[in-house]
Amino acid sequence: MVDKQELSARLGQRLAELRSLKGFTQERLAYDAELNRAYVGYIERGERNPSVVTMAKIALALKVELHELFRL
């Protein structure tokens, strides 16, 4: 069975990696994805479990396919 905390942590690491590769700050990503900057930080630290809709907004802001966020 998948450990939820480990999965959230890995998803957050992947998001931070892609955000950094694109040259985005958390503030820029949050603005472009229409999210709160603190929420982006929570996701990156594995403290929140975002919905698929939220992840789609993030993928759109980063200009990547949604599945790229889940390449853990």
Secondary structure by P-SEA (a helix, b strand, c coil): cccaaaaaaaaaaaaaaaaaaacccaaaaaaaacccaaaaaaaaaccccccaaaaaaaaaaacccccccccc
